[in-house]
Amino acid sequence: DQQVKQNSPSLSVQEGRISILNCDYTNSMFDYFLWYKKYPAEGPTFLISISSIKDKNEDGRFTVFLNKSAKHLSLHIVPSQPGDSAVYFCAARGNSGGSNYKLTFGKGTLLTVNP
Amino acid sequence: DAGVIQSPRHEVTEMGQEVTLRCKPISGHNSLFWYRQTMMRGLELLIYFNNNVPIDDSGMPEDRFSAKMPNASFSTLKIQPSEPRDSAVYFCASSLYEGAETQYFGPGTRLLVL
């Protein structure tokens, strides 16, 4: 059973517009959420994170929103650039039972930003 | 500083052969992770080491898989015997300490078992 779901396998946007990537989770014990970005033939790289005590975290063009009641988070990229084209993974972890190392990943969303 | 280093980058082998994947974590990082990425299951944790000690191997699919970390700068993931369903991309990642915000991933080893 997938505990972290990214229901959109792909997303295409125009350069300069907003990209919104969505992620849902089912495990209420998750309290820390991360987004990773992956280019072909490379490993995932950390992009931005958010703790469950917050509902928004911003870093430059990237903003992550967390809605705990809906068990939903989203990544906004504004403005989108062609170099943002990559696979984006949502990940989550809990902080109980000594498992704060364990990341559970979604299957990823392929973002394509068209010039 | 160099990132996580994995070798080989690509491996093609025949069913039944032994496969050994290698990883050098970032210097000073105490936590090391092996992940497997497949289309069906996505990115899943196989095993986690802290200070060279295996802490969680619940993700290792079966006894054909084994992992070691003989010292702080080297880890191996071995599959013996390999099967076609083991074909996947295997990533090694490290973090500064357990629970650190960021895990740093290597470039992965793409394994194809014929």
Contacts between the chains, C-beta under 8 A, distances in Angstrom:
chain1	res1	chain2	res2	distance
A	34	B	101	7.8
A	36	B	105	7.9
A	41	B	107	6.8
A	41	B	108	7.8
A	42	B	107	5.5
A	42	B	108	7.7
A	43	B	4	7.2
A	43	B	91	5.4
A	43	B	93	7.3
A	43	B	105	3.1
A	43	B	106	5.2
A	43	B	107	5.2
A	43	B	108	5.5
A	44	B	43	7.4
A	44	B	91	7.5
A	44	B	105	4.9
A	45	B	104	7.9
A	45	B	105	7.0
A	46	B	101	7.7
A	46	B	102	4.4
A	46	B	103	7.2
A	46	B	104	7.5
A	49	B	101	6.0
A	49	B	102	8.0
A	89	B	43	6.6
A	95	B	99	7.8
A	99	B	56	7.8
A	100	B	98	6.8
A	100	B	99	3.9
A	101	B	31	6.2
A	101	B	33	7.7
A	101	B	48	5.7
A	101	B	50	7.5
A	101	B	55	7.6
A	101	B	56	7.6
A	101	B	95	7.6
A	101	B	98	4.9
A	101	B	99	5.8
A	102	B	45	6.2
A	102	B	48	7.2
A	102	B	56	7.0
A	103	B	45	6.9
A	103	B	103	6.7
A	105	B	42	5.7
A	105	B	43	4.2
A	105	B	44	7.4
A	106	B	42	6.8
A	107	B	42	4.0
A	107	B	43	7.9
A	108	B	42	7.0
A	108	B	43	7.8
